[in-house]
Amino acid sequence: MFGLGAPEVAIIGVAAAFLLGPSKLAEFSKDLGKVAGELKEVPKEFQKGIREGEIESKAVKAKIVREEEAAEAEKVE
């Protein structure tokens, strides 16, 4: 995690406990947990957007192909 080992993270945690106090530390930890949970959703939302984009691009491509085929048919007639 950002090049920090367990001892460094522990020292930062202890320093935060002294600076923030127990009530603020608990609140901060709760907020940090919420942010971590929200960040887990980011890849899922990204993949969903990619899938939606693929579906939309295939639909546009199919429409273009149909229009080109119709134009070719008109030329032949």
All heavy atoms as a GROMACS GRO file, in nm:
protein
  575
    1MET      N    1   0.085  -0.119   0.000
    1MET     CA    2   0.000   0.000   0.000
    1MET      C    3   0.089   0.124   0.000
    1MET      O    4   0.145   0.161   0.102
    1MET     CB    5  -0.092  -0.003   0.123
    1MET     CG    6  -0.182   0.116   0.132
    1MET     SD    7  -0.306   0.104   0.261
    1MET     CE    8  -0.210   0.145   0.402
    2PHE      N    9   0.105   0.187  -0.115
    2PHE     CA   10   0.183   0.308  -0.131
    2PHE      C   11   0.327   0.292  -0.084
    2PHE      O   12   0.389   0.386  -0.038
    2PHE     CB   13   0.119   0.428  -0.060
    2PHE     CG   14  -0.022   0.454  -0.101
    2PHE    CD1   15  -0.127   0.431  -0.014
    2PHE    CD2   16  -0.051   0.498  -0.228
    2PHE    CE1   17  -0.258   0.455  -0.053
    2PHE    CE2   18  -0.182   0.521  -0.268
    2PHE     CZ   19  -0.285   0.500  -0.180
    3GLY      N   20   0.379   0.172  -0.089
    3GLY     CA   21   0.517   0.148  -0.048
    3GLY      C   22   0.538   0.148   0.102
    3GLY      O   23   0.650   0.156   0.148
    4LEU      N   24   0.431   0.142   0.178
    4LEU     CA   25   0.442   0.140   0.324
    4LEU      C   26   0.427  -0.003   0.374
    4LEU      O   27   0.339  -0.075   0.330
    4LEU     CB   28   0.333   0.227   0.388
    4LEU     CG   29   0.336   0.376   0.355
    4LEU    CD1   30   0.215   0.444   0.417
    4LEU    CD2   31   0.464   0.440   0.403
    5GLY      N   32   0.513  -0.039   0.467
    5GLY     CA   33   0.503  -0.170   0.528
    5GLY      C   34   0.415  -0.166   0.651
    5GLY      O   35   0.364  -0.060   0.691
    6ALA      N   36   0.398  -0.280   0.713
    6ALA     CA   37   0.314  -0.289   0.833
    6ALA      C   38   0.365  -0.199   0.947
    6ALA      O   39   0.283  -0.133   1.014
    6ALA     CB   40   0.304  -0.434   0.878
    7PRO      N   41   0.496  -0.193   0.974
    7PRO     CA   42   0.541  -0.105   1.082
    7PRO      C   43   0.509   0.043   1.059
    7PRO      O   44   0.468   0.113   1.152
    7PRO     CB   45   0.692  -0.126   1.087
    7PRO     CG   46   0.717  -0.256   1.019
    7PRO     CD   47   0.607  -0.271   0.919
    8GLU      N   48   0.524   0.088   0.935
    8GLU     CA   49   0.495   0.228   0.905
    8GLU      C   50   0.346   0.258   0.921
    8GLU      O   51   0.308   0.361   0.975
    8GLU     CB   52   0.540   0.263   0.763
    8GLU     CG   53   0.690   0.267   0.744
    8GLU     CD   54   0.750   0.134   0.704
    8GLU    OE1   55   0.674   0.035   0.692
    8GLU    OE2   56   0.872   0.127   0.684
    9VAL      N   57   0.263   0.166   0.873
    9VAL     CA   58   0.118   0.184   0.886
    9VAL      C   59   0.079   0.185   1.033
    9VAL      O   60  -0.006   0.266   1.076
    9VAL     CB   61   0.041   0.076   0.807
    9VAL    CG1   62  -0.108   0.083   0.835
    9VAL    CG2   63   0.068   0.090   0.658
   10ALA      N   64   0.139   0.098   1.113
   10ALA     CA   65   0.109   0.094   1.257
   10ALA      C   66   0.148   0.226   1.324
   10ALA      O   67   0.072   0.278   1.408
   10ALA     CB   68   0.180  -0.024   1.322
   11ILE      N   69   0.263   0.278   1.289
   11ILE     CA   70   0.309   0.406   1.348
   11ILE      C   71   0.214   0.518   1.309
   11ILE      O   72   0.177   0.603   1.393
   11ILE     CB   73   0.454   0.437   1.305
   11ILE    CG1   74   0.548   0.338   1.373
   11ILE    CG2   75   0.492   0.580   1.341
   11ILE    CD1   76   0.691   0.344   1.324
   12ILE      N   77   0.172   0.522   1.184
   12ILE     CA   78   0.077   0.624   1.140
   12ILE      C   79  -0.055   0.610   1.216
   12ILE      O   80  -0.115   0.709   1.257
   12ILE     CB   81   0.055   0.616   0.988
   12ILE    CG1   82   0.183   0.657   0.915
   12ILE    CG2   83  -0.062   0.702   0.945
   12ILE    CD1   84   0.182   0.631   0.767
   13GLY      N   85  -0.100   0.487   1.235
   13GLY     CA   86  -0.223   0.463   1.311
   13GLY      C   87  -0.214   0.511   1.454
   13GLY      O   88  -0.307   0.574   1.506
   14VAL      N   89  -0.103   0.482   1.519
   14VAL     CA   90  -0.083   0.526   1.658
   14VAL      C   91  -0.077   0.678   1.664
   14VAL      O   92  -0.138   0.740   1.753
   14VAL     CB   93   0.044   0.462   1.718
   14VAL    CG1   94   0.080   0.524   1.851
   14VAL    CG2   95   0.025   0.312   1.732
   15ALA      N   96  -0.007   0.740   1.571
   15ALA     CA   97   0.002   0.887   1.568
   15ALA      C   98  -0.136   0.947   1.545
   15ALA      O   99  -0.173   1.047   1.609
   15ALA     CB  100   0.099   0.932   1.459
   16ALA      N  101  -0.215   0.888   1.456
   16ALA     CA  102  -0.350   0.937   1.431
   16ALA      C  103  -0.436   0.924   1.555
   16ALA      O  104  -0.517   1.013   1.585
   16ALA     CB  105  -0.413   0.861   1.314
   17ALA      N  106  -0.420   0.815   1.629
   17ALA     CA  107  -0.497   0.795   1.752
   17ALA      C  108  -0.466   0.904   1.854
   17ALA      O  109  -0.557   0.955   1.920
   17ALA     CB  110  -0.469   0.658   1.810
   18PHE      N  111  -0.340   0.941   1.864
   18PHE     CA  112  -0.302   1.046   1.959
   18PHE      C  113  -0.352   1.183   1.912
   18PHE      O  114  -0.399   1.263   1.993
   18PHE     CB  115  -0.150   1.052   1.978
   18PHE     CG  116  -0.098   0.948   2.072
   18PHE    CD1  117  -0.008   0.852   2.027
   18PHE    CD2  118  -0.138   0.944   2.205
   18PHE    CE1  119   0.040   0.756   2.113
   18PHE    CE2  120  -0.090   0.848   2.292
   18PHE     CZ  121  -0.001   0.753   2.245
   19LEU      N  122  -0.343   1.208   1.784
   19LEU     CA  123  -0.382   1.339   1.732
   19LEU      C  124  -0.533   1.358   1.728
   19LEU      O  125  -0.583   1.466   1.760
   19LEU     CB  126  -0.325   1.360   1.591
   19LEU     CG  127  -0.173   1.376   1.582
   19LEU    CD1  128  -0.130   1.378   1.436
   19LEU    CD2  129  -0.129   1.504   1.652
   20LEU      N  130  -0.605   1.257   1.688
   20LEU     CA  131  -0.749   1.270   1.669
   20LEU      C  132  -0.830   1.237   1.793
   20LEU      O  133  -0.941   1.286   1.810
   20LEU     CB  134  -0.796   1.180   1.554
   20LEU     CG  135  -0.736   1.210   1.416
   20LEU    CD1  136  -0.782   1.106   1.317
   20LEU    CD2  137  -0.776   1.349   1.370
   21GLY      N  138  -0.778   1.153   1.875
   21GLY     CA  139  -0.856   1.107   1.990
   21GLY      C  140  -0.945   0.991   1.950
   21GLY      O  141  -0.970   0.969   1.832
   22PRO      N  142  -0.994   0.916   2.048
   22PRO     CA  143  -1.069   0.795   2.017
   22PRO      C  144  -1.200   0.819   1.942
   22PRO      O  145  -1.234   0.745   1.851
   22PRO     CB  146  -1.095   0.731   2.152
   22PRO     CG  147  -1.059   0.831   2.254
   22PRO     CD  148  -0.975   0.935   2.190
   23SER      N  149  -1.274   0.924   1.975
   23SER     CA  150  -1.403   0.946   1.908
   23SER      C  151  -1.383   0.990   1.763
   23SER      O  152  -1.452   0.941   1.672
   23SER     CB  153  -1.487   1.049   1.983
   23SER     OG  154  -1.421   1.175   1.984
   24LYS      N  155  -1.292   1.080   1.740
   24LYS     CA  156  -1.265   1.125   1.604
   24LYS      C  157  -1.202   1.014   1.521
   24LYS      O  158  -1.228   1.003   1.401
   24LYS     CB  159  -1.172   1.247   1.604
   24LYS     CG  160  -1.236   1.373   1.653
   24LYS     CD  161  -1.333   1.426   1.550
   24LYS     CE  162  -1.386   1.560   1.597
   24LYS     NZ  163  -1.486   1.613   1.509
   25LEU      N  164  -1.119   0.932   1.584
   25LEU     CA  165  -1.055   0.823   1.512
   25LEU      C  166  -1.160   0.721   1.465
   25LEU      O  167  -1.153   0.673   1.352
   25LEU     CB  168  -0.949   0.755   1.599
   25LEU     CG  169  -0.867   0.646   1.531
   25LEU    CD1  170  -0.788   0.704   1.415
   25LEU    CD2  171  -0.772   0.581   1.630
   26ALA      N  172  -1.256   0.693   1.550
   26ALA     CA  173  -1.363   0.600   1.513
   26ALA      C  174  -1.445   0.656   1.397
   26ALA      O  175  -1.477   0.585   1.301
   26ALA     CB  176  -1.453   0.572   1.632
   27GLU      N  177  -1.476   0.784   1.404
   27GLU     CA  178  -1.552   0.849   1.296
   27GLU      C  179  -1.471   0.850   1.166
   27GLU      O  180  -1.524   0.821   1.058
   27GLU     CB  181  -1.584   0.993   1.338
   27GLU     CG  182  -1.668   1.070   1.239
   27GLU     CD  183  -1.695   1.212   1.287
   27GLU    OE1  184  -1.708   1.233   1.408
   27GLU    OE2  185  -1.703   1.300   1.201
   28PHE      N  186  -1.342   0.879   1.177
   28PHE     CA  187  -1.255   0.880   1.060
   28PHE      C  188  -1.245   0.741   0.998
   28PHE      O  189  -1.251   0.725   0.876
   28PHE     CB  190  -1.116   0.932   1.099
   28PHE     CG  191  -1.017   0.934   0.986
   28PHE    CD1  192  -1.026   1.031   0.888
   28PHE    CD2  193  -0.917   0.840   0.978
   28PHE    CE1  194  -0.935   1.033   0.783
   28PHE    CE2  195  -0.826   0.840   0.874
   28PHE     CZ  196  -0.835   0.938   0.777
   29SER      N  197  -1.233   0.640   1.082
   29SER     CA  198  -1.225   0.502   1.033
   29SER      C  199  -1.354   0.462   0.962
   29SER      O  200  -1.351   0.394   0.859
   29SER     CB  201  -1.197   0.406   1.148
   29SER     OG  202  -1.073   0.436   1.207
   30LYS      N  203  -1.466   0.503   1.017
   30LYS     CA  204  -1.596   0.473   0.957
   30LYS      C  205  -1.604   0.538   0.818
   30LYS      O  206  -1.645   0.474   0.720
   30LYS     CB  207  -1.708   0.526   1.047
   30LYS     CG  208  -1.846   0.501   0.997
   30LYS     CD  209  -1.948   0.559   1.096
   30LYS     CE  210  -2.087   0.560   1.038
   30LYS     NZ  211  -2.183   0.623   1.128
   31ASP      N  212  -1.566   0.664   0.808
   31ASP     CA  213  -1.568   0.734   0.679
   31ASP      C  214  -1.472   0.670   0.580
   31ASP      O  215  -1.502   0.657   0.462
   31ASP     CB  216  -1.534   0.881   0.698
   31ASP     CG  217  -1.641   0.958   0.773
   31ASP    OD1  218  -1.756   0.909   0.779
   31ASP    OD2  219  -1.610   1.067   0.825
   32LEU      N  220  -1.356   0.629   0.629
   32LEU     CA  221  -1.257   0.564   0.543
   32LEU      C  222  -1.311   0.432   0.490
   32LEU      O  223  -1.290   0.399   0.373
   32LEU     CB  224  -1.127   0.542   0.620
   32LEU     CG  225  -1.008   0.493   0.540
   32LEU    CD1  226  -0.971   0.592   0.431
   32LEU    CD2  227  -0.890   0.470   0.632
   33GLY      N  228  -1.384   0.359   0.573
   33GLY     CA  229  -1.446   0.234   0.529
   33GLY      C  230  -1.551   0.258   0.422
   33GLY      O  231  -1.561   0.180   0.327
   34LYS      N  232  -1.630   0.365   0.435
   34LYS     CA  233  -1.730   0.399   0.334
   34LYS      C  234  -1.664   0.430   0.201
   34LYS      O  235  -1.708   0.385   0.096
   34LYS     CB  236  -1.814   0.519   0.379
   34LYS     CG  237  -1.913   0.488   0.488
   34LYS     CD  238  -1.992   0.612   0.523
   34LYS     CE  239  -2.088   0.587   0.636
   34LYS     NZ  240  -2.161   0.709   0.674
   35VAL      N  241  -1.556   0.508   0.207
   35VAL     CA  242  -1.484   0.544   0.084
   35VAL      C  243  -1.427   0.418   0.019
   35VAL      O  244  -1.435   0.402  -0.103
   35VAL     CB  245  -1.373   0.647   0.114
   35VAL    CG1  246  -1.281   0.665  -0.005
   35VAL    CG2  247  -1.434   0.780   0.154
   36ALA      N  248  -1.370   0.330   0.098
   36ALA     CA  249  -1.313   0.206   0.043
   36ALA      C  250  -1.422   0.122  -0.022
   36ALA      O  251  -1.402   0.064  -0.129
   36ALA     CB  252  -1.244   0.127   0.154
   37GLY      N  253  -1.539   0.116   0.039
   37GLY     CA  254  -1.651   0.043  -0.020
   37GLY      C  255  -1.697   0.103  -0.151
   37GLY      O  256  -1.729   0.032  -0.246
   38GLU      N  257  -1.700   0.236  -0.157
   38GLU     CA  258  -1.740   0.304  -0.281
   38GLU      C  259  -1.637   0.281  -0.390
   38GLU      O  260  -1.672   0.267  -0.507
   38GLU     CB  261  -1.760   0.453  -0.255
   38GLU     CG  262  -1.882   0.483  -0.170
   38GLU     CD  263  -1.892   0.629  -0.131
   38GLU    OE1  264  -1.808   0.710  -0.174
   38GLU    OE2  265  -1.986   0.662  -0.057
   39LEU      N  266  -1.509   0.278  -0.352
   39LEU     CA  267  -1.404   0.256  -0.452
   39LEU      C  268  -1.410   0.116  -0.511
   39LEU      O  269  -1.367   0.095  -0.625
   39LEU     CB  270  -1.266   0.282  -0.390
   39LEU     CG  271  -1.233   0.428  -0.364
   39LEU    CD1  272  -1.097   0.440  -0.294
   39LEU    CD2  273  -1.232   0.509  -0.492
   40LYS      N  274  -1.464   0.021  -0.437
   40LYS     CA  275  -1.480  -0.114  -0.491
   40LYS      C  276  -1.581  -0.117  -0.605
   40LYS      O  277  -1.576  -0.204  -0.691
   40LYS     CB  278  -1.524  -0.212  -0.382
   40LYS     CG  279  -1.416  -0.247  -0.284
   40LYS     CD  280  -1.466  -0.347  -0.182
   40LYS     CE  281  -1.357  -0.384  -0.086
   40LYS     NZ  282  -1.404  -0.481   0.013
   41GLU      N  283  -1.674  -0.023  -0.605
   41GLU     CA  284  -1.777  -0.017  -0.708
   41GLU      C  285  -1.727   0.045  -0.837
   41GLU      O  286  -1.788   0.026  -0.942
   41GLU     CB  287  -1.898   0.061  -0.656
   41GLU     CG  288  -1.968  -0.003  -0.538
   41GLU     CD  289  -2.023  -0.140  -0.569
   41GLU    OE1  290  -2.081  -0.156  -0.678
   41GLU    OE2  291  -2.006  -0.229  -0.486
   42VAL      N  292  -1.618   0.119  -0.832
   42VAL     CA  293  -1.568   0.190  -0.951
   42VAL      C  294  -1.540   0.095  -1.067
   42VAL      O  295  -1.586   0.120  -1.179
   42VAL     CB  296  -1.445   0.276  -0.916
   42VAL    CG1  297  -1.377   0.330  -1.041
   42VAL    CG2  298  -1.485   0.390  -0.824
   43PRO      N  299  -1.467  -0.016  -1.048
   43PRO     CA  300  -1.444  -0.105  -1.163
   43PRO      C  301  -1.573  -0.164  -1.220
   43PRO      O  302  -1.584  -0.180  -1.342
   43PRO     CB  303  -1.355  -0.216  -1.106
   43PRO     CG  304  -1.295  -0.160  -0.983
   43PRO     CD  305  -1.393  -0.060  -0.931
   44LYS      N  306  -1.669  -0.193  -1.134
   44LYS     CA  307  -1.796  -0.248  -1.181
   44LYS      C  308  -1.869  -0.146  -1.268
   44LYS      O  309  -1.923  -0.180  -1.374
   44LYS     CB  310  -1.885  -0.287  -1.063
   44LYS     CG  311  -1.831  -0.403  -0.982
   44LYS     CD  312  -1.917  -0.430  -0.861
   44LYS     CE  313  -1.853  -0.534  -0.771
   44LYS     NZ  314  -1.929  -0.550  -0.647
   45GLU      N  315  -1.872  -0.021  -1.224
   45GLU     CA  316  -1.937   0.084  -1.302
   45GLU      C  317  -1.864   0.107  -1.434
   45GLU      O  318  -1.926   0.131  -1.537
   45GLU     CB  319  -1.942   0.214  -1.222
   45GLU     CG  320  -2.037   0.210  -1.104
   45GLU     CD  321  -2.182   0.197  -1.148
   45GLU    OE1  322  -2.222   0.259  -1.249
   45GLU    OE2  323  -2.256   0.123  -1.081
   46PHE      N  324  -1.731   0.099  -1.430
   46PHE     CA  325  -1.652   0.116  -1.552
   46PHE      C  326  -1.685   0.006  -1.653
   46PHE      O  327  -1.709   0.035  -1.771
   46PHE     CB  328  -1.502   0.115  -1.518
   46PHE     CG  329  -1.414   0.135  -1.636
   46PHE    CD1  330  -1.396   0.260  -1.691
   46PHE    CD2  331  -1.348   0.028  -1.693
   46PHE    CE1  332  -1.315   0.279  -1.801
   46PHE    CE2  333  -1.266   0.045  -1.803
   46PHE     CZ  334  -1.249   0.171  -1.857
   47GLN      N  335  -1.689  -0.118  -1.606
   47GLN     CA  336  -1.722  -0.230  -1.694
   47GLN      C  337  -1.864  -0.216  -1.750
   47GLN      O  338  -1.888  -0.246  -1.867
   47GLN     CB  339  -1.708  -0.364  -1.619
   47GLN     CG  340  -1.566  -0.403  -1.591
   47GLN     CD  341  -1.487  -0.429  -1.718
   47GLN    OE1  342  -1.542  -0.472  -1.818
   47GLN    NE2  343  -1.358  -0.405  -1.712
   48LYS      N  344  -1.955  -0.170  -1.667
   48LYS     CA  345  -2.093  -0.148  -1.713
   48LYS      C  346  -2.096  -0.044  -1.824
   48LYS      O  347  -2.164  -0.062  -1.926
   48LYS     CB  348  -2.180  -0.102  -1.595
   48LYS     CG  349  -2.324  -0.077  -1.630
   48LYS     CD  350  -2.401  -0.030  -1.509
   48LYS     CE  351  -2.542   0.011  -1.546
   48LYS     NZ  352  -2.614   0.071  -1.433
   49GLY      N  353  -2.021   0.063  -1.808
   49GLY     CA  354  -2.014   0.166  -1.911
   49GLY      C  355  -1.954   0.114  -2.040
   49GLY      O  356  -2.000   0.148  -2.150
   50ILE      N  357  -1.852   0.030  -2.027
   50ILE     CA  358  -1.789  -0.029  -2.146
   50ILE      C  359  -1.891  -0.117  -2.220
   50ILE      O  360  -1.902  -0.110  -2.343
   50ILE     CB  361  -1.665  -0.112  -2.107
   50ILE    CG1  362  -1.554  -0.023  -2.052
   50ILE    CG2  363  -1.615  -0.196  -2.223
   50ILE    CD1  364  -1.492   0.068  -2.155
   51ARG      N  365  -1.964  -0.201  -2.146
   51ARG     CA  366  -2.064  -0.288  -2.209
   51ARG      C  367  -2.171  -0.206  -2.279
   51ARG      O  368  -2.211  -0.236  -2.392
   51ARG     CB  369  -2.127  -0.381  -2.105
   51ARG     CG  370  -2.041  -0.499  -2.068
   51ARG     CD  371  -2.118  -0.602  -1.988
   51ARG     NE  372  -2.175  -0.549  -1.864
   51ARG     CZ  373  -2.113  -0.544  -1.747
   51ARG    NH1  374  -1.991  -0.589  -1.736
   51ARG    NH2  375  -2.174  -0.495  -1.641
   52GLU      N  376  -2.219  -0.100  -2.213
   52GLU     CA  377  -2.322  -0.016  -2.274
   52GLU      C  378  -2.268   0.051  -2.401
   52GLU      O  379  -2.339   0.062  -2.501
   52GLU     CB  380  -2.370   0.090  -2.174
   52GLU     CG  381  -2.452   0.032  -2.061
   52GLU     CD  382  -2.485   0.134  -1.953
   52GLU    OE1  383  -2.437   0.249  -1.962
   52GLU    OE2  384  -2.558   0.098  -1.859
   53GLY      N  385  -2.143   0.094  -2.398
   53GLY     CA  386  -2.081   0.155  -2.515
   53GLY      C  387  -2.069   0.056  -2.630
   53GLY      O  388  -2.090   0.092  -2.747
   54GLU      N  389  -2.033  -0.068  -2.598
   54GLU     CA  390  -2.024  -0.171  -2.701
   54GLU      C  391  -2.159  -0.195  -2.767
   54GLU      O  392  -2.169  -0.205  -2.891
   54GLU     CB  393  -1.974  -0.302  -2.642
   54GLU     CG  394  -1.826  -0.308  -2.617
   54GLU     CD  395  -1.784  -0.444  -2.565
   54GLU    OE1  396  -1.780  -0.538  -2.645
   54GLU    OE2  397  -1.758  -0.454  -2.444
   55ILE      N  398  -2.262  -0.206  -2.686
   55ILE     CA  399  -2.397  -0.231  -2.738
   55ILE      C  400  -2.440  -0.115  -2.828
   55ILE      O  401  -2.492  -0.136  -2.939
   55ILE     CB  402  -2.497  -0.253  -2.623
   55ILE    CG1  403  -2.467  -0.385  -2.552
   55ILE    CG2  404  -2.641  -0.249  -2.673
   55ILE    CD1  405  -2.539  -0.402  -2.421
   56GLU      N  406  -2.415   0.006  -2.782
   56GLU     CA  407  -2.453   0.123  -2.861
   56GLU      C  408  -2.375   0.130  -2.992
   56GLU      O  409  -2.432   0.159  -3.098
   56GLU     CB  410  -2.430   0.250  -2.779
   56GLU     CG  411  -2.480   0.375  -2.846
   56GLU     CD  412  -2.463   0.498  -2.759
   56GLU    OE1  413  -2.469   0.485  -2.635
   56GLU    OE2  414  -2.445   0.607  -2.816
   57SER      N  415  -2.245   0.102  -2.987
   57SER     CA  416  -2.165   0.109  -3.110
   57SER      C  417  -2.206   0.000  -3.209
   57SER      O  418  -2.208   0.024  -3.330
   57SER     CB  419  -2.016   0.098  -3.078
   57SER     OG  420  -1.983  -0.030  -3.029
   58LYS      N  421  -2.243  -0.118  -3.159
   58LYS     CA  422  -2.291  -0.223  -3.249
   58LYS      C  423  -2.422  -0.183  -3.315
   58LYS      O  424  -2.444  -0.211  -3.433
   58LYS     CB  425  -2.308  -0.355  -3.173
   58LYS     CG  426  -2.176  -0.420  -3.139
   58LYS     CD  427  -2.196  -0.548  -3.060
   58LYS     CE  428  -2.062  -0.609  -3.021
   58LYS     NZ  429  -2.079  -0.730  -2.940
   59ALA      N  430  -2.510  -0.117  -3.241
   59ALA     CA  431  -2.637  -0.073  -3.297
   59ALA      C  432  -2.614   0.033  -3.404
   59ALA      O  433  -2.676   0.030  -3.511
   59ALA     CB  434  -2.727  -0.018  -3.186
   60VAL      N  435  -2.522   0.126  -3.379
   60VAL     CA  436  -2.492   0.230  -3.477
   60VAL      C  437  -2.430   0.168  -3.602
   60VAL      O  438  -2.466   0.204  -3.715
   60VAL     CB  439  -2.398   0.337  -3.416
   60VAL    CG1  440  -2.344   0.430  -3.522
   60VAL    CG2  441  -2.471   0.415  -3.308
   61LYS      N  442  -2.340   0.072  -3.583
   61LYS     CA  443  -2.276   0.006  -3.696
   61LYS      C  444  -2.380  -0.069  -3.780
   61LYS      O  445  -2.379  -0.062  -3.903
   61LYS     CB  446  -2.171  -0.092  -3.647
   61LYS     CG  447  -2.096  -0.161  -3.758
   61LYS     CD  448  -1.990  -0.254  -3.704
   61LYS     CE  449  -1.919  -0.325  -3.817
   61LYS     NZ  450  -1.817  -0.418  -3.767
   62ALA      N  451  -2.472  -0.139  -3.714
   62ALA     CA  452  -2.577  -0.212  -3.786
   62ALA      C  453  -2.664  -0.116  -3.865
   62ALA      O  454  -2.702  -0.144  -3.980
   62ALA     CB  455  -2.661  -0.293  -3.688
   63LYS      N  456  -2.694   0.000  -3.809
   63LYS     CA  457  -2.776   0.100  -3.878
   63LYS      C  458  -2.703   0.150  -4.002
   63LYS      O  459  -2.762   0.163  -4.110
   63LYS     CB  460  -2.808   0.216  -3.784
   63LYS     CG  461  -2.891   0.324  -3.848
   63LYS     CD  462  -2.915   0.438  -3.751
   63LYS     CE  463  -2.990   0.551  -3.821
   63LYS     NZ  464  -3.001   0.669  -3.736
   64ILE      N  465  -2.575   0.177  -3.989
   64ILE     CA  466  -2.496   0.226  -4.102
   64ILE      C  467  -2.491   0.120  -4.212
   64ILE      O  468  -2.506   0.152  -4.331
   64ILE     CB  469  -2.354   0.265  -4.056
   64ILE    CG1  470  -2.362   0.391  -3.968
   64ILE    CG2  471  -2.262   0.288  -4.175
   64ILE    CD1  472  -2.232   0.426  -3.900
   65VAL      N  473  -2.471  -0.005  -4.174
   65VAL     CA  474  -2.465  -0.114  -4.273
   65VAL      C  475  -2.599  -0.124  -4.346
   65VAL      O  476  -2.603  -0.139  -4.469
   65VAL     CB  477  -2.427  -0.247  -4.204
   65VAL    CG1  478  -2.449  -0.365  -4.298
   65VAL    CG2  479  -2.283  -0.242  -4.156
   66ARG      N  480  -2.711  -0.116  -4.272
   66ARG     CA  481  -2.843  -0.123  -4.336
   66ARG      C  482  -2.862  -0.007  -4.434
   66ARG      O  483  -2.914  -0.025  -4.544
   66ARG     CB  484  -2.954  -0.120  -4.230
   66ARG     CG  485  -2.973  -0.252  -4.157
   66ARG     CD  486  -3.101  -0.253  -4.076
   66ARG     NE  487  -3.113  -0.140  -3.985
   66ARG     CZ  488  -3.070  -0.139  -3.858
   66ARG    NH1  489  -3.010  -0.244  -3.807
   66ARG    NH2  490  -3.088  -0.032  -3.783
   67GLU      N  491  -2.820   0.113  -4.395
   67GLU     CA  492  -2.834   0.229  -4.483
   67GLU      C  493  -2.749   0.212  -4.609
   67GLU      O  494  -2.792   0.248  -4.719
   67GLU     CB  495  -2.795   0.357  -4.408
   67GLU     CG  496  -2.894   0.397  -4.301
   67GLU     CD  497  -2.847   0.514  -4.217
   67GLU    OE1  498  -2.731   0.558  -4.232
   67GLU    OE2  499  -2.926   0.561  -4.134
   68GLU      N  500  -2.627   0.158  -4.593
   68GLU     CA  501  -2.540   0.136  -4.709
   68GLU      C  502  -2.600   0.031  -4.802
   68GLU      O  503  -2.595   0.046  -4.924
   68GLU     CB  504  -2.401   0.094  -4.664
   68GLU     CG  505  -2.321   0.206  -4.601
   68GLU     CD  506  -2.186   0.162  -4.549
   68GLU    OE1  507  -2.160   0.040  -4.542
   68GLU    OE2  508  -2.105   0.249  -4.515
   69GLU      N  509  -2.656  -0.074  -4.744
   69GLU     CA  510  -2.719  -0.178  -4.825
   69GLU      C  511  -2.840  -0.124  -4.900
   69GLU      O  512  -2.863  -0.156  -5.016
   69GLU     CB  513  -2.758  -0.298  -4.738
   69GLU     CG  514  -2.640  -0.379  -4.690
   69GLU     CD  515  -2.678  -0.485  -4.589
   69GLU    OE1  516  -2.794  -0.487  -4.540
   69GLU    OE2  517  -2.591  -0.567  -4.556
   70ALA      N  518  -2.916  -0.038  -4.834
   70ALA     CA  519  -3.033   0.023  -4.898
   70ALA      C  520  -2.989   0.113  -5.012
   70ALA      O  521  -3.051   0.115  -5.119
   70ALA     CB  522  -3.116   0.099  -4.797
   71ALA      N  523  -2.881   0.188  -4.991
   71ALA     CA  524  -2.830   0.277  -5.096
   71ALA      C  525  -2.779   0.194  -5.214
   71ALA      O  526  -2.801   0.233  -5.331
   71ALA     CB  527  -2.719   0.364  -5.039
   72GLU      N  528  -2.713   0.084  -5.187
   72GLU     CA  529  -2.665  -0.003  -5.295
   72GLU      C  530  -2.783  -0.063  -5.372
   72GLU      O  531  -2.779  -0.075  -5.494
   72GLU     CB  532  -2.577  -0.115  -5.237
   72GLU     CG  533  -2.439  -0.071  -5.197
   72GLU     CD  534  -2.353  -0.028  -5.314
   72GLU    OE1  535  -2.358  -0.093  -5.421
   72GLU    OE2  536  -2.282   0.072  -5.299
   73ALA      N  537  -2.887  -0.101  -5.302
   73ALA     CA  538  -3.005  -0.159  -5.366
   73ALA      C  539  -3.072  -0.057  -5.457
   73ALA      O  540  -3.122  -0.092  -5.565
   73ALA     CB  541  -3.103  -0.210  -5.261
   74GLU      N  542  -3.074   0.069  -5.416
   74GLU     CA  543  -3.134   0.175  -5.498
   74GLU      C  544  -3.052   0.196  -5.624
   74GLU      O  545  -3.106   0.224  -5.731
   74GLU     CB  546  -3.144   0.304  -5.418
   74GLU     CG  547  -3.253   0.302  -5.313
   74GLU     CD  548  -3.259   0.432  -5.234
   74GLU    OE1  549  -3.186   0.527  -5.267
   74GLU    OE2  550  -3.337   0.437  -5.138
   75LYS      N  551  -2.920   0.185  -5.614
   75LYS     CA  552  -2.832   0.203  -5.730
   75LYS      C  553  -2.855   0.092  -5.833
   75LYS      O  554  -2.853   0.115  -5.952
   75LYS     CB  555  -2.686   0.203  -5.689
   75LYS     CG  556  -2.643   0.329  -5.620
   75LYS     CD  557  -2.494   0.322  -5.587
   75LYS     CE  558  -2.448   0.442  -5.512
   75LYS     NZ  559  -2.307   0.434  -5.475
   76VAL      N  560  -2.876  -0.028  -5.785
   76VAL     CA  561  -2.896  -0.145  -5.873
   76VAL      C  562  -3.028  -0.133  -5.947
   76VAL      O  563  -3.039  -0.169  -6.063
   76VAL     CB  564  -2.888  -0.276  -5.791
   76VAL    CG1  565  -2.924  -0.395  -5.877
   76VAL    CG2  566  -2.750  -0.291  -5.731
   77GLU      N  567  -3.130  -0.082  -5.881
   77GLU     CA  568  -3.262  -0.073  -5.943
   77GLU      C  569  -3.265   0.037  -6.041
   77GLU      O  570  -3.259   0.084  -6.129
   77GLU     CB  571  -3.369  -0.042  -5.837
   77GLU     CG  572  -3.384  -0.155  -5.739
   77GLU     CD  573  -3.480  -0.119  -5.627
   77GLU    OE1  574  -3.533  -0.007  -5.623
   77GLU    OE2  575  -3.504  -0.205  -5.542
   0.00000   0.00000   0.00000
